[in-house]
Amino acid sequence: METRSRESIRSWLGLAVLTLPTALLAMDVTILFLASPHLAKSLQPSGPELLWILDSYGFVIAALLIPMGVLGDRIGRRRLLFIGAAAFAGGSVLAAYAPTAEALIAARALLGVAGATLMPSTLALISTMFQARRGTAIGIWAAAISGGVALGPVVGGALLETWWWGSAFLVAVPVMMLVLVTGPFVLPEHRGPVQRVDLLSVALVLVATVLTVYGIKHFDVVPAVVGLGFGALFVWRQRRIAQPLIETALFRGRFVRAVVVLVGDAAVTAGMYLLVTQQLQQHFSPLRAGLLLLPAAVAMIVTSVLAPRLAARFGAGRTVAAALVVAGVGFVIMPYATVLGLAVVYLGQGPVMALSTDLIVGAAPVEKAGSAAAVSETGMEFGLALGVAVIGTMGAATSFGTVAVVAAVVSVLLVPLARLT
């Protein structure tokens, strides 16, 4: 009993350590939302360059999460976590002092590479550290992501009140140093079966992501279609090689439905969040705008933590479906009461993110936890970045109210898929 107690204490301490890079990585997706005017004045980026600054980080993470998940199974998830933490700290310094828009885009891409080593490692380690309480642990992990995404503009606004835009990146340095110092004492090492990383598959998923995103950003059909073609080649290759980056057999039933819900929900929420921050910064200081976003952040964190209890009582599928309806109502409210509407949206976001992630990871065997975690993270990060790209572009071409209606429709369309999970 004493041994189990000590192990339990160590596991919960390890979870606390893992929430640090998790929240920080999520925060980096949105921390620059309120810094756009400052970046425009300092670096004078073009419109497309500013969009790339905002979401190149997320797309690089999305493109590399799957191969990094496999790499973590091969060399050890804790080891990969520490490598990523050190690289992220270094990349953050480069981003903070980037002299040009091009240099900042490159630094953000480098942070994406480092982030891709961290994200699947955190979730995979949680899946091995917790068994009976895995749902609760993943709920806390999802709350860290939710809190990071929601608190990004809050932290960024507070920093911009006193410091320059580069200070938003330097926050990562002490956090990653803390992970490196405390991690060896509370985190176990875990490896999956030895697997060769198929470099051609890595290249295919990278090319598919870059071309598809480029086509979406520039309204160019040709690169978007070519990118989707490379994506199809990637899937085709996974079905034919002995050691695929993704176990395509997982993509059926509840697993694939949970992935679709996670991607769609993350996309509309992140895109609308960007538009909301752009509206607020037109009328308020960065700090005031960030504080107005705080209720939504709190709502998302609370419902993420409560999600496992709601699922135990009502079922995961029903809980996620109800949460999507709540988010849809919030989108409808947004054009009339922006801050209130965002808070309602984020009330629904917590259960969607927490429970979809738990379903995805729970569908995979323990030895494939790294790969399953990478799929979950890829869906989330790709959804976040895609929402910034697509809805950010839509917001520039049409009214805020129109985009809010589109987001509400997407949420409602995801409800039947959620009920079947």
C-alpha positions, 0 to 999 in steps of 0.5 A: 500500500505504501509503495502504491501511495508513493507511486501515486504521489510521484505520478501526480507530481509528474502530471503537474510537471507535464502540464507546464510544457503542455500549457505553454505550447498551447499558449504559444498558438494564441499569445501573439493574437494581441501583439499583431499591431505591435508586430506590424509596427516593428517588423512591417510584415505583409498580410500573408507574412503576419498570418504565417507568423501567427500560425506557422508554429501550429502547422509545423507542429501538426506536420511533425507530431506523428513522426515525433510520436513514433520517435518517442516510442523508439528512443524514450518519451521522457528523453524526447521530452527533455530534448524538446524542452531544451530546443524550445527554450533556445528557439524562444530566445531566437523568436524574441529577438528576431530582427525581421518578419522572415526571421520570426517566421523561421523562429516560429517554425523552429519552435514548432519542431521543438513543440512537436517533440513535446506534445506527444511525449506529454500525453503518452507519458500520462497514458503510461503513468495512469490507468484507473484514473487516466480519464481524470489525468487527461482531463487535467492535461486537456485543461492545461491545453484549454487554459494555455490557448485561452490565457495566451492573449491574457498573458500576451496583453499583460506583457505588452502593457510594459514590455515589447512583443518579444517578451511573449516568447521569453516566458517559455525559458524559465518554464522549460528550465523547470521541466528539465530540472524537476522532470528526471525525479518524477517522470518515468521513462517508457519506450514502445517497440523499436520502429524505424522512422520512415523518412519518405512518410515524414516528407509526404506529410510535411509537403501535404501540410505546407501545400494545402495550407499555402493554397488555403491562405492564398485562395489558390486551388492548385497547391491545395489540391496538390497538397491533398494529393500528397496527403492521399499518397501518405495514407496509401504508403501507411497501408503498405509499409511494415512500420507505418507512422500511423496505424491506419487500422485505428481509423475506424468507428469511434476513433475516427469520429472523435478525431473529426470532432476534435479537428472541426471544433478546434478550427472554428473555436481558434478562428473565432478567438482570433477575430474576437481578439482583433475586435477587442484590441481595436477598442482596448489596451492589450491588458484590458483586452486580455482581462476581458478574455479571462472569463472564457479561459476560466470557463474552459478550464473548469469544464475540462476538469469536470468533463470526466465526471459528466461523461461518467454520469451521462456518457462521453458521446452525449456530453460532447454532443451537448457541449457542441450545442452549447458552443454553437449557442455561444457563436450565435451570441458573439455578434451581439455580446462578444465577451459573453458569447466567447465565455459560452463557447468555451463552456462547451470547449472543455468537455469536447477537448478532454473527452475526444482526446481520451477516446482517441488515446484509449482506442490504442494499445499501450505500446502505441500510446505515442502514436495515438497521442500524436494523432490526437495532438495532430488533429488538435494542432492542425484544427487550431492552425487551420481555423486561424488560417481559414476563419482569419481569411474569412473574417477579412473578406466578410462580416464578423456576424457571418463568420459566427453563423458559419462557426455555429453551423459547423458545431451543430453538424458535429453533434451527430458524430459526437453522439456516436462516440 
